[in-house]
Amino acid sequence: MDADRGAGTVTSTEVTDVLVVGAGPTGLVLACDLARRGIAVRIVDRSPAPPRTSRAKGPNPRSLEILDDLGVAEAVLAAGSAPLPMLKYRDRAPVARADPWAGSAPSPDAAYDRAWLVAQWRLEEILRARLAGYGVRVELGREVVGLTQSPDAPTEAEAGAGAEAEAGAGAEDRPEADAEASRVVVTFAEDRRGEEAALRARYVVGCDGAHSSVRKLLGIGFEGTTREDQVMVCGDVELAEDALDRGLWHQWFDEDGAVMLCPIPGTRRGWWFQAGPERDGRGRPLAPTADGFRRLLAHHTGLPGQALTRAELLSTYRVNARMADRFRAGRVFLAGDAAHVHAIAGGLGMNTGIQDAFNLGWKLGEVLAGRADPGLLDTYEEERLPVAARTLDLTSERLRATLEAIRRPGGGLDSAITADTTGLGVGYRWSSLAADRTHLDAGTHPDAGSHPDAHTRPDRTHPATVTHPTGVPLTAGAPLTVGAPLTADEGPQAGDRAPDAPCTDAATGAGTRLHRVFAGPRTTVLGFGPGSAAVLDEAAATYGGTGVRTCRVYAADEDRGENRAGEQSQEQSQEQGEEQGEEQSADRHEGRTGAEAGPPGCAVIDAEGHAAAAYGTGASARAQASAGGAASGARTGTIVVVRPDHHVGLRVPADDARSVREYLRRLHGTGHSAARPPERSSERSPGRFPDMVDAVRKG
């Protein structure tokens, strides 16, 4: 593929593992995740200064979990505020008040129950500071104008017999030309000296928004619609002190338009301003101006126009629903708005991008470290494209519901908020990485309603088919075959988000949570019940800190004996992980990466039974015991493998060590004994991941 359109003389060629194009929330989350793994990452943005935009009002609960994993949730919470009750007006008079979050509260399996209000520019400041802590800074004023991938360089999905014949040779024995051919050459616009610069990257990720230069250079279609009749003007404004109660989100909806004003957290007089636009004599929307905002304010609210003392970041928003034909072309990926844009209702645009980044980051990290087969990267599109398609449907439906609601007095933006907009229910049960076969003989997907494509519900026992909104069938390969399946009980299935649960650190007695156990760039193997000890010991011995952590979850009344050798406190795990991560960042090109940080295991006590309830292990243990599988109970238990992005990968009885071994091998290679050189090997594992990119192309 050659998408190069750069011109001029290239003056320098630098090399990096991953180039992230676009420094919004999606790009920054991805860069942070890669940097903490010790991956050489660069992040560029065409803007000459950090962009200052506030259209996205903050992360939803699932994004807050991701930000927590990255270590910035506390800063985000401190910089923002809980969502506010909504006061709705008609003809300038208050008519209704609503608090969509009044009935919600944190639960044992979800510490965050609601979205959080924080200005997008403030969120980006926090993420840039986190990234700078890893020694990586956003390179501003760098516009990508060319992308070149050698047509002779096979992508991971296309590597075949020829590459396998070469796999026996060490990376050091292969021609340097082959290594160079498997990179992307990125050309930037001319600098102030009239010269071009270029950079070679093993992978490139376009996170550069709806008008993505990366997507256009790749020639990837961006199908969908833009509603010219559904227009809104937006901006950040300041109002005179005491003009409105800052404890409320004020919403005026009238027959001839609307004004919405929400306080911007962290400011004394700042407000988010959204309104139906002024129109000219022919009904065409006018561009937003400060004076126009004052006229709209006076007309709908009755406040004097002079109460609006400042207006900035003015923009016009048109309802836009589009999605890229594919999320990958060779070694270049798309994420966030570059891959999909959604109706504003429900606030899912930025959040879907953050979750794209969290899905892709760990996969790039494992492949670049040489532990995972490069085909692992195929699962990014396999998992995230259907989620984006479902999100387009969801946001469009929420927009319709909201537009209908505001036609009636008392209707407002609360109509856009549902349980679906929290992001906590998003999972990947159809994925080839979802290895739980609890419904082996069901003949249909165990929970067809959970699949994000309403039109095609894949059969989990055969190759799954997902339909792209353009009508292209995407065929996924058969899931990993595992041994004795667990019975379907109340626990999560493979592909689901891994639930949280409060517990106690077995070594220190301090309170902690399962999501704190999962935190950091590693897969976690949870062991419930006495029968899980052997599998945990094997995983710890095989992988140590190389991308895999083990955690024994003890019941409150379970005999723990002496603390096992591989079990350490969460505080010890985190401290050692940070220390090792700093060393590995310096030595990343010698085969050591941040994913290797951390001790092999820890232990927690499920004092109140929340973990057992969340993962359904109590029911599983009783079922195994009643079946006579363990006369003394010594072999009862459950193993749950949790991916680095907090999704269940595998859930099997504790005596099924083979399935755990095979699953970890697919994600992390064979462990200490036979790790591949970083990223160089094109050797294919016997059970290769499905090539969904090819399916899109052939469609």
NORQUI-V292415 format. One record per backbone hydrogen bond with DSSP energy under -0.5 kcal/mol. CO is the residue of the C=O (numbers start at 1). NH is the residue of the N-H. E is the energy in kcal/mol with one decimal. If there is no record, write none. Layout:
# NORQUI-V292415
co={CO/CO}
nh={NH/NH}
e={E/E}
This chain:
# NORQUI-V292415
co={1/3/8/9/9/12/14/16/17/18/18/19/19/20/20/21/24/25/26/27/28/29/30/31/32/33/34/34/35/37/37/39/40/40/42/43/44/45/45/47/51/53/56/57/59/60/61/62/63/64/65/66/67/67/68/72/73/74/75/76/77/81/85/86/86/87/88/88/89/90/93/96/98/99/101/107/109/110/111/115/116/117/119/120/121/122/123/124/125/126/127/128/129/131/131/132/138/139/139/141/142/143/145/146/147/148/150/152/155/155/156/160/161/162/163/164/166/170/171/175/175/176/177/178/180/181/183/184/184/185/185/186/187/187/191/195/196/197/198/199/200/201/203/204/205/205/206/209/212/213/214/215/215/216/221/223/225/226/227/227/229/230/232/233/234/235/235/236/237/238/238/240/245/247/248/249/250/251/251/252/252/254/257/258/259/260/261/262/263/264/269/270/271/271/272/272/273/274/275/278/280/284/289/290/291/292/293/294/295/296/297/297/297/298/304/305/307/307/310/312/315/317/319/321/322/323/327/329/331/332/333/335/336/336/339/341/344/348/349/350/351/352/353/354/355/356/357/358/359/360/361/362/363/364/365/366/366/367/367/370/373/374/375/376/377/377/378/379/380/381/383/384/385/386/387/388/389/390/391/392/393/394/395/396/397/398/399/400/401/402/404/405/408/412/413/414/416/418/419/420/422/423/428/431/432/433/435/437/439/445/447/448/452/456/458/459/464/466/466/468/472/473/474/474/484/487/493/495/496/501/503/504/505/510/512/513/513/514/515/520/523/524/524/525/526/526/527/528/529/530/532/533/534/535/536/537/538/539/539/540/542/543/545/547/549/550/551/551/552/552/553/554/555/558/564/566/568/569/570/571/572/573/574/575/576/577/578/579/580/581/582/583/585/587/587/588/593/594/595/600/601/602/603/604/604/605/605/606/606/609/610/611/612/612/612/614/616/617/618/619/620/621/622/623/624/625/630/633/636/637/638/639/640/640/641/641/641/642/643/646/647/648/649/650/652/653/655/656/657/658/659/660/661/662/663/664/665/666/668/671/672/677/677/686/690/691/692/693/694/695}
nh={149/147/10/11/196/198/200/202/203/20/42/21/205/22/44/207/28/29/30/31/32/33/34/35/36/37/37/39/38/594/595/41/17/18/20/139/22/141/142/141/53/121/120/118/116/64/65/66/67/68/69/70/72/73/71/76/77/78/79/80/80/117/249/88/98/251/95/96/253/93/90/88/86/102/104/110/500/107/113/83/118/81/123/124/125/126/127/128/129/130/131/132/133/134/136/135/140/45/142/143/144/189/5/187/3/185/153/154/158/159/159/164/165/166/167/167/169/173/174/178/179/180/181/182/183/150/150/186/201/148/187/199/145/146/194/191/11/188/14/186/16/184/19/333/21/207/335/212/216/217/218/219/220/219/325/323/321/228/230/319/231/319/317/275/315/237/273/312/271/309/310/243/248/85/250/87/261/89/253/254/259/257/254/276/252/274/250/272/265/267/239/264/237/273/262/274/235/260/233/286/283/280/293/294/295/296/297/298/299/300/301/302/303/302/307/308/240/309/238/236/234/232/227/225/341/223/334/332/204/329/206/338/339/340/324/322/347/352/353/354/355/356/357/358/359/360/361/362/363/364/365/366/367/368/369/371/372/370/679/676/376/377/378/379/380/381/382/383/384/385/387/388/389/390/391/392/393/394/395/396/397/398/399/400/401/402/403/404/405/406/407/408/411/415/416/417/418/421/422/423/62/426/431/434/480/435/437/440/442/448/450/451/454/458/460/462/476/468/474/471/468/475/466/476/653/489/496/428/648/514/512/605/509/505/503/516/517/518/519/522/549/526/642/551/528/640/553/638/532/533/536/537/538/539/540/541/542/543/544/544/672/546/547/523/525/602/527/553/554/604/529/606/558/560/567/568/603/573/574/575/576/577/578/579/580/581/582/583/584/585/586/587/588/590/592/591/596/597/547/550/568/552/506/554/606/504/607/556/609/613/614/615/616/617/618/492/620/621/622/623/624/625/626/627/629/628/633/636/531/654/528/652/526/642/643/649/650/524/646/498/643/495/435/641/639/656/657/660/661/662/663/664/665/666/667/668/669/373/671/674/675/680/681/688/692/695/696/697/698/699}
e={-1.6/-0.6/-0.5/-0.5/-1.6/-2.0/-4.6/-1.7/-1.8/-0.6/-2.3/-0.6/-2.6/-0.7/-2.4/-3.1/-2.5/-2.4/-2.2/-2.6/-2.5/-2.4/-2.4/-2.8/-2.2/-0.6/-0.9/-2.1/-1.8/-3.3/-1.1/-0.9/-1.0/-2.1/-3.2/-2.8/-3.4/-0.7/-2.2/-2.4/-0.6/-1.0/-0.6/-2.2/-2.3/-2.4/-1.7/-1.6/-2.8/-2.2/-2.1/-1.9/-2.6/-0.8/-1.3/-2.2/-2.9/-2.3/-1.7/-0.9/-0.6/-2.8/-2.6/-0.5/-2.6/-2.5/-3.3/-1.6/-1.7/-1.9/-2.6/-3.1/-3.7/-2.0/-1.5/-1.4/-1.9/-2.5/-0.5/-0.7/-0.6/-2.1/-2.3/-2.4/-1.7/-2.1/-2.2/-2.7/-2.2/-2.0/-2.5/-2.5/-1.3/-1.6/-1.7/-1.9/-0.9/-2.1/-0.5/-0.6/-0.5/-2.4/-0.5/-2.8/-1.5/-2.7/-1.4/-0.7/-0.7/-1.0/-0.7/-2.1/-2.3/-0.9/-0.7/-0.8/-1.6/-1.7/-1.2/-1.0/-1.1/-2.5/-2.5/-1.1/-1.3/-0.5/-0.6/-0.6/-2.5/-2.1/-0.5/-2.2/-2.9/-1.6/-2.3/-3.2/-2.4/-2.4/-1.3/-3.4/-2.1/-3.6/-2.3/-2.7/-2.8/-0.8/-2.3/-1.6/-1.7/-2.7/-1.8/-0.8/-1.9/-0.7/-1.9/-2.5/-2.6/-1.0/-1.2/-0.6/-0.7/-2.0/-3.9/-1.9/-2.2/-0.5/-3.0/-2.8/-2.9/-1.9/-1.2/-2.1/-1.2/-0.5/-0.7/-2.2/-2.7/-2.8/-0.6/-0.5/-1.9/-1.2/-3.0/-1.9/-3.2/-2.2/-2.2/-3.6/-0.7/-1.3/-1.8/-2.5/-2.8/-0.5/-1.8/-0.5/-1.6/-3.3/-2.8/-3.2/-2.1/-2.5/-2.3/-1.9/-2.2/-2.4/-2.6/-2.5/-2.4/-2.3/-2.3/-0.7/-0.6/-1.0/-2.2/-1.8/-2.2/-1.0/-2.2/-2.6/-2.8/-2.6/-3.1/-2.1/-2.5/-1.1/-2.2/-1.6/-2.2/-2.8/-3.4/-1.2/-2.2/-1.8/-3.1/-1.6/-2.0/-2.5/-1.6/-2.2/-2.0/-1.8/-2.3/-1.8/-1.5/-2.2/-2.6/-0.7/-0.6/-2.4/-2.2/-2.2/-2.1/-2.8/-1.6/-1.7/-1.5/-1.2/-0.9/-1.0/-2.5/-1.9/-1.5/-1.4/-1.4/-0.6/-1.6/-2.0/-2.9/-1.9/-0.9/-2.5/-2.3/-2.4/-2.4/-2.2/-1.7/-2.6/-3.0/-2.0/-2.3/-2.5/-2.2/-2.1/-2.2/-2.3/-2.8/-1.9/-2.1/-2.4/-0.8/-1.7/-2.2/-1.6/-1.8/-1.3/-0.6/-1.1/-1.4/-1.0/-2.1/-1.1/-1.9/-1.5/-0.6/-1.0/-0.5/-1.3/-1.8/-0.8/-2.5/-1.4/-0.7/-0.6/-0.6/-1.1/-3.4/-0.6/-3.1/-2.9/-2.6/-0.6/-2.3/-0.6/-0.7/-0.7/-2.3/-2.4/-2.9/-2.0/-2.7/-3.1/-2.6/-3.2/-2.5/-0.7/-1.4/-2.3/-1.0/-2.2/-3.0/-0.7/-3.4/-2.7/-0.5/-2.2/-3.0/-2.1/-1.7/-1.3/-2.3/-2.6/-2.2/-2.5/-2.6/-2.4/-2.3/-2.6/-0.6/-1.9/-2.5/-3.2/-2.6/-3.0/-2.9/-1.7/-2.5/-0.5/-0.7/-2.5/-0.8/-3.7/-1.5/-0.5/-1.9/-0.5/-0.8/-2.4/-2.7/-2.5/-2.7/-2.4/-2.4/-2.2/-2.7/-2.3/-1.9/-1.6/-2.8/-1.9/-1.1/-1.2/-0.7/-2.2/-1.2/-1.2/-2.1/-1.6/-1.7/-2.7/-1.0/-2.1/-2.1/-2.9/-0.5/-2.0/-2.0/-0.8/-1.2/-2.0/-2.6/-2.3/-0.8/-1.3/-0.7/-0.5/-1.5/-2.6/-2.0/-2.3/-2.4/-2.5/-2.5/-1.2/-2.0/-1.5/-0.5/-0.9/-3.0/-2.1/-3.0/-2.2/-3.2/-0.6/-0.5/-3.4/-1.3/-2.7/-1.9/-3.2/-3.0/-3.5/-2.8/-2.7/-3.0/-1.9/-1.0/-1.3/-2.8/-2.6/-2.4/-2.6/-1.9/-1.7/-1.6/-3.2/-1.9/-0.5/-0.7/-0.7/-0.6/-0.5/-0.8/-1.0/-1.2/-1.3/-1.9/-2.3/-2.9/-1.4}
